[in-house]
Amino acid sequence: MPLLESKAMKELYQNLLRLQEFEFGEVSQSNKEARISELRRKIPLPILEHYDRLVIRGKKGVAIVRNQVCTGCHMTIPIGAINTLMHGEDIQMCENCGRYLYLPPAAPIGVPEAEPEAKATRKKSGPKRKALARAK
C-alpha cells in the first residue's frame, strides 16, 4: 500500500496537473485565463520556471509514473526517486526528459510480475515427415 503524500506536496502536484490540463487544452472552461493565472500564483517560482521551459519546447511539464516508467519519455525511473514520490518528501524530475514526475495514488508500485513461461511444445510429426522417414 503506497504511503500518503504530505498535504503540501499533494496540492502542488494537483496544481501542476490542473495547469497542464488548462494550458494544453485538455479542459475547456469559460474563465480559463483567470484560472490559469490563479494556479500559477499557487506554484513556487523555481518549479514554475522549469515547467515553463518545458512548455516553451512543446513538452508537457508533468509526466505520470506507471510501472516505474516515465510516461513522457518511457524510461525507467530509479527506485530511489520512486520511494521519494511514495513518501511525498520532495518533487522529483525525470533524469532523462526533465519532466516533473507524478505518482498517482492508485498506481501499482514495485517490480512488475513476470508472466509465466510458456511450456515448450514438441512439434507433431505430420504426414510429410512420416513419409520422408519411411523413404530413408
Secondary structure, DSSP 8 states (H G I E B T S, - for coil): ------HHHHHHHHHHHHHHHHHTTSS--TTHHHHHHHHHHHS-HHHHHHHHHHHHTT--SEEEEETTEETTT--B--HHHHHHHHHT-S-EE-TTT--EEE--TT---S----------------HHHHHHHHH-
